[in-house]
Amino acid sequence: MTDPWVALEPGADPAERVRVLHRAHDAFTEAGTVPRPVRGVVAESWRRSARAGVHPDGTADIELTDSDLGACRAEHPLAHVMPLFRELLGTFVSDGRHLLAVCDARGRLLWVEGHTSTLRRARRMNFVPGARWSESAVGTNAPGTAVAVGRPVQVFAAEHFVRRVQPWTCAAAPVHDPRTGRLLGAVDITGGDGLAHPHSLGFVQAVARAAEYRLALLAPGSRAAGGPELAALGRDRAVLTTEGRRIRLSRRHSEILVLLAGRPDGLTGDELLCALYEDESVTPVTLRAELARLRQVLGPGLLASRPYRLTASLESDVAVVERRLATGAVTTALAAYPGPLLPASRAPAVVRLRRRLADGLRAALIARSDPDLLADWVHAPWGEEDVEAWRALATARPTAVNRVRLATLESELRAPDGWTRFEDR
């Protein structure tokens, strides 16, 4: 086959680079090396690589050596989960003669481990600790592209932008800080044709999720231990934990505390009336009686009036999910969501908050397109008839079971009674 990169100088037009690379890919496909058309994620990565001026005959630069590399490893949050990576991936890497690699958010390889002979081959293309494998440095590759787009990526053979990387196949998934959602880096498995199966991507995704869970356990929230906590998700009656007591609240008291926990500045009596009661005939006397009973349950000093407010910071599981969603920590947001907020409540403000939280979480899951997270959602009672989530799962993991379930739901949705049930979910 004619070398597709002949006559392409480093300053060549990026669009022409992409067109040539497409032709190169087609040639590989015809030869049976890559039995698939150019995927969208790859084509977009090629365009970014070309715009960055990456040359197909280039190689990675070593940015971190000796003491600098050691310092970066010691200070990096992913150092805490390296034992987990080795535990989960070690046998797979060893038996398959693959490599385990972990990079930081800039695409710099901090750890590269695996089979001795594979490590020797990898050194020839500078796939070594300290080398920068960002997309802007060496073009399309799984760890570099995963940190560029913030989602799991698998790159096969000729899909790599740099020619010397094309004998390899790799799969990588980003790892985020579970508290802030900040991208920490990516975990990658690199090897030969044995990694070409889609299960390789699912495997590395699961490892990345496990790492985020482990980091969440290692770095709990910064709020003071022993402060009051409210659990209101996935239950009809909230549970308040304060000063060593665990109090199961009535439904109305649950609604009041959920609303006050989200409004540290407080709510007036009129605002609480509108927030709690569908029936406009309910009088302020009724509300004051409820608040008096709640004050007795809570004990002295926690509930103030004019406006009604809590005198101490109250952490709620609702706020935990909201914070994690706001920072992009979708995996741990889902882990903290045992179900809808006070599902039996009809208080107008609680209904709005319940819908907002559930819709925000499902939208984040659909945008992330992680099949494991989507599967967790649709197999939960609140998500089993969520057509949009099933549609996203069937796209991310197009198994026969998922496609049949989606077709069934879409058929039911077209029927009049199907519309009613879906709107009431």
C-alpha positions in Angstrom: 0.0 0.0 0.0 1.3 3.5 -0.9 2.3 5.5 2.2 -0.7 7.9 2.7 1.5 10.4 4.5 4.0 11.0 1.7 4.3 14.7 0.8 2.4 15.9 3.9 4.7 18.3 5.6 4.3 19.4 9.2 2.7 22.6 8.1 0.1 20.9 5.9 -3.5 22.0 6.1 -5.3 20.2 9.0 -8.4 19.5 6.8 -6.1 17.8 4.3 -4.5 15.8 7.0 -7.9 14.4 8.1 -8.9 13.6 4.5 -5.6 11.7 4.0 -6.0 9.9 7.3 -9.6 8.8 6.3 -8.1 7.4 3.1 -5.5 5.6 5.1 -8.1 4.2 7.4 -10.2 3.0 4.4 -7.1 1.2 3.0 -6.5 -0.5 6.3 -10.2 -1.5 6.4 -10.0 -3.0 2.9 -7.0 -5.0 4.0 -9.0 -6.4 7.0 -7.0 -4.6 9.7 -9.9 -2.5 10.9 -13.2 -4.1 9.9 -15.3 -1.0 10.7 -16.0 2.4 9.2 -14.5 5.5 10.8 -16.4 6.1 14.1 -17.5 9.6 15.0 -15.4 9.8 18.2 -12.3 8.9 16.1 -13.0 11.3 13.3 -13.5 14.2 15.8 -10.2 13.2 17.5 -8.4 13.2 14.1 -9.6 16.7 13.4 -8.4 17.9 16.8 -5.1 16.1 16.3 -4.6 17.7 12.9 -5.5 21.2 14.2 -2.9 20.7 17.0 -0.2 20.0 14.3 0.5 16.4 15.3 2.6 14.7 12.7 1.9 11.0 11.8 5.6 10.1 12.2 6.0 11.9 15.5 6.4 10.4 19.0 5.7 11.2 22.6 8.1 13.5 24.5 9.4 12.6 27.9 8.3 15.5 30.2 8.9 13.9 33.7 12.1 12.2 34.7 13.5 10.8 37.9 12.7 13.0 40.9 10.0 15.0 39.0 8.2 11.8 38.1 8.5 10.5 41.7 7.1 13.7 43.1 4.2 13.8 40.7 3.4 10.2 41.6 3.6 10.8 45.3 1.4 13.9 45.2 -1.2 12.6 42.7 -4.6 11.5 44.0 -4.6 8.4 41.8 -1.6 7.1 43.8 -4.2 6.1 46.4 -5.9 3.8 44.0 -2.9 2.2 42.3 -3.2 -0.9 44.5 -6.8 -1.2 43.4 -5.8 -0.9 39.7 -3.2 -3.6 40.2 -5.6 -5.8 42.0 -8.4 -5.5 39.4 -6.2 -5.5 36.3 -3.1 -7.3 37.3 -4.1 -10.8 36.2 -5.8 -9.6 33.1 -2.7 -7.6 32.0 -0.3 -10.5 32.9 -2.3 -13.3 31.2 -3.0 -11.2 28.1 0.5 -9.7 27.8 -1.0 -6.2 28.0 -0.1 -3.0 29.8 -1.7 -1.1 32.6 -1.2 2.6 32.3 -2.4 5.6 34.4 -2.1 9.2 33.2 -2.8 12.5 34.8 -5.3 15.1 33.5 -2.7 16.5 31.1 -2.2 13.1 29.5 1.2 12.4 31.1 1.8 8.8 31.9 2.6 8.3 35.6 2.6 4.5 35.7 3.1 1.9 33.0 3.2 -1.7 34.1 2.7 -5.1 32.6 4.3 -7.9 30.7 8.1 -7.6 30.2 8.2 -8.2 26.5 5.2 -5.8 25.9 7.0 -3.1 28.0 10.0 -3.5 25.7 7.9 -3.0 22.6 6.1 0.0 24.2 9.4 1.7 24.9 10.1 2.0 21.2 7.2 4.4 20.9 7.9 6.2 24.2 4.9 4.7 25.9 6.7 5.0 29.2 6.3 6.7 32.6 6.8 10.5 32.2 5.9 10.6 28.6 3.1 13.0 27.5 0.4 11.1 25.6 -2.2 13.8 25.4 -4.2 14.0 22.2 -2.5 17.3 21.3 0.9 15.7 21.6 0.5 12.3 19.9 -2.9 12.5 18.3 -5.7 9.9 18.8 -5.0 7.4 21.5 -7.2 6.0 24.3 -5.7 7.6 27.4 -5.1 11.0 25.6 -8.5 11.1 24.0 -10.3 9.9 27.2 -9.0 12.9 29.1 -9.7 15.2 26.2 -13.4 14.2 25.9 -14.0 13.2 29.5 -15.5 9.8 28.7 -14.3 6.2 28.1 -12.7 5.6 24.7 -11.4 2.5 22.8 -9.0 3.0 19.9 -8.2 0.2 17.5 -5.1 -0.2 15.3 -5.3 2.2 12.4 -7.6 4.6 14.3 -4.5 5.9 16.0 -3.3 9.1 14.5 0.4 8.4 14.8 1.7 5.6 12.5 4.0 3.8 14.9 1.1 3.3 17.4 -1.2 1.6 14.8 -0.1 -1.9 15.7 -1.7 -1.4 19.1 -5.2 -1.4 20.6 -6.1 0.4 23.8 -9.1 1.2 26.0 -9.2 3.9 28.7 -11.7 5.6 31.0 -11.4 8.9 32.9 -11.3 9.0 36.7 -12.9 12.0 38.4 -12.6 13.3 42.0 -15.8 12.0 43.6 -16.3 15.2 45.7 -15.5 17.9 43.1 -16.0 16.2 39.8 -12.5 17.4 38.7 -10.8 15.2 36.1 -7.9 13.4 37.8 -6.6 11.4 34.8 -7.4 8.1 33.2 -6.7 4.4 33.6 -5.8 2.5 30.4 -5.1 -1.0 29.1 -2.9 -1.2 26.1 -1.9 -4.3 24.0 -2.6 -6.1 20.7 -5.6 -7.6 19.0 -6.7 -9.3 22.2 -8.1 -6.0 23.4 -10.2 -5.4 20.4 -13.3 -6.8 22.0 -15.9 -4.3 23.3 -15.7 -6.0 26.7 -12.3 -4.5 27.2 -13.9 -1.0 27.3 -16.6 -2.2 29.7 -13.9 -3.7 31.9 -11.8 -0.5 32.1 -15.0 1.5 32.7 -15.8 -0.6 35.7 -12.3 -0.3 37.1 -12.5 3.5 36.8 -15.9 3.5 38.6 -14.4 1.3 41.4 -11.5 3.8 41.7 -14.0 6.7 42.1 -15.9 4.8 44.8 -12.6 4.0 46.6 -11.6 7.7 46.5 -15.0 8.7 47.9 -14.3 6.4 50.9 -10.8 7.8 51.3 -11.9 11.4 51.2 -15.2 11.9 53.1 -16.9 15.2 53.1 -15.3 18.1 54.9 -18.2 19.0 57.1 -17.8 18.6 60.9 -18.5 15.1 62.2 -21.5 14.8 64.4 -23.6 17.6 62.8 -27.2 16.9 62.1 -28.0 14.9 59.0 -31.2 14.3 57.1 -31.9 11.3 54.9 -35.0 11.8 52.7 -34.2 10.1 49.4 -35.9 6.8 48.7 -38.2 6.9 51.7 -41.6 8.3 52.5 -40.6 9.5 56.0 -37.2 11.2 56.5 -34.7 10.2 59.2 -32.9 12.9 61.2 -29.7 12.0 63.0 -28.6 14.6 65.6 -26.6 14.4 68.8 -26.6 10.6 68.8 -30.4 10.4 68.2 -32.0 8.9 65.2 -35.5 10.3 64.7 -38.0 9.0 62.1 -40.1 12.0 61.3 -43.7 12.2 60.2 -44.4 12.8 56.6 -45.3 16.5 57.1 -42.2 17.1 59.4 -40.1 15.4 56.7 -41.3 17.8 54.1 -40.7 20.8 56.3 -37.1 19.8 57.2 -36.3 19.1 53.5 -37.5 22.5 52.5 -35.7 24.3 55.4 -32.5 22.4 54.8 -32.4 23.9 51.3 -33.2 27.4 52.5 -30.7 28.4 55.3 -32.1 31.9 55.0 -35.5 30.6 56.1 -39.1 30.8 54.8 -42.0 32.9 55.9 -45.2 31.4 57.1 -46.9 32.3 53.8 -44.1 30.8 51.8 -44.2 27.5 53.8 -48.0 27.4 53.4 -47.7 27.6 49.6 -44.8 25.1 49.6 -46.5 22.5 51.7 -50.2 22.5 50.9 -52.1 22.0 47.7 -55.3 23.0 49.4 -55.3 26.8 49.6 -57.9 26.7 52.4 -55.3 25.4 55.0 -54.8 28.2 57.5 -51.7 29.6 59.2 -52.9 28.1 62.5 -52.6 24.6 61.1 -49.0 25.3 60.0 -48.1 26.8 63.3 -49.4 23.7 65.1 -47.2 21.5 62.9 -44.2 23.6 63.5 -44.8 23.6 67.3 -44.9 19.8 67.2 -41.8 19.6 65.1 -40.0 21.9 67.6 -40.8 19.4 70.3 -39.4 16.6 68.3 -36.2 18.4 67.5 -35.6 19.7 70.9 -34.8 23.3 72.0 -32.9 25.7 69.8 -32.8 24.0 66.4 -35.9 25.6 64.8 -36.3 29.4 64.9 -39.2 31.5 63.6 -39.7 34.9 61.8 -38.7 33.5 59.3 -38.8 29.8 60.0 -35.3 28.5 59.7 -32.8 26.1 61.2 -30.2 27.4 63.6 -27.6 24.8 62.7 -26.3 23.6 59.3 -28.3 20.5 58.3 -26.6 18.2 55.8 -29.1 16.3 53.6 -28.7 13.5 51.1 -30.5 15.8 48.7 -27.7 18.4 49.0 -25.0 15.7 48.6 -26.5 14.6 45.2 -27.0 18.1 44.1 -23.4 19.1 44.8 -22.0 16.1 43.1 -24.1 16.7 40.0 -23.1 20.3 39.9 -19.4 19.3 39.8 -19.8 16.5 37.3 -19.3 13.6 39.7 -22.0 11.5 38.1 -20.8 8.2 39.4 -20.9 9.2 43.1 -24.0 11.2 42.6 -25.8 8.0 41.5 -24.2 6.1 44.4 -25.7 8.6 46.8 -29.2 8.4 45.3 -31.2 5.5 46.8 -34.4 6.7 45.2 -36.8 9.7 44.6 -37.2 12.3 47.3 -40.2 11.5 49.6 -42.0 9.7 46.8 -45.4 9.8 48.5 -45.3 13.5 49.2 -47.7 15.8 47.3 -46.4 19.0 48.8 -45.9 21.3 45.7 -42.4 22.4 46.6 -41.3 18.8 47.4 -42.7 17.6 44.1 -40.8 20.2 42.2 -37.6 19.4 44.0 -38.1 15.7 43.5 -38.5 16.1 39.8 -35.6 18.5 39.5 -33.2 16.2 41.3 -34.3 13.1 39.4 -34.4 14.8 36.0 -30.9 16.3 36.6 -29.4 13.0 37.5 -31.0 11.1 34.6 -29.9 13.9 32.2 -26.3 13.6 33.5 -26.4 9.8 33.2 -27.6 10.0 29.6 -25.0 12.6 28.7 -22.2 10.4 30.3 -23.4 7.4 28.2 -21.8 5.0 30.7 -23.7 1.7 30.1 -23.1 0.5 33.7 -24.5 3.6 35.2 -27.4 3.6 32.8 -28.1 0.0 33.6 -28.2 0.8 37.3 -30.8 3.5 36.6 -33.1 1.5 34.4 -33.1 -1.6 36.6 -34.1 0.5 39.6 -37.9 0.8 40.3 -37.9 4.5 39.4 -36.2 4.0 36.1 -37.6 0.8 34.7 -40.0 2.6 32.4 -37.7 5.5 31.6 -37.7 5.4 27.8 -35.0 8.0 27.3 -32.7 6.2 29.6 -33.4 2.8 28.0 -32.8 4.4 24.6 -29.4 5.7 25.8 -28.5 2.3 27.2 -29.5 0.5 24.0 -27.2 2.8 22.1 -24.3 2.4 24.6 -24.8 -1.3 25.0 -26.9 -2.6 22.0 -27.6 -6.1 23.4 -30.7 -8.0 22.2 -32.3 -7.7 25.7 -31.9 -3.9 25.8 -33.2 -3.5 22.3 -36.3 -5.6 23.0 -37.0 -3.8 26.2 -36.7 -0.4 24.5 -39.0 -1.5 21.6 -41.6 -2.7 24.1 -41.5 0.6 26.0 -41.7 2.7 22.8 -44.7 0.6 21.7 -46.5 1.1 25.0 -45.6 4.8 24.9 -47.5 5.2 21.6 -50.7 3.8 23.2 -53.0 6.2 25.1 -52.7 4.4 28.4 -48.9 4.3 27.9 -48.8 8.0 27.7 -50.7 8.3 31.0 -48.4 5.9 32.8 -45.2 7.5 31.6 -46.4 11.0 32.6 -47.2 9.8 36.1 -43.8 8.1 36.7 
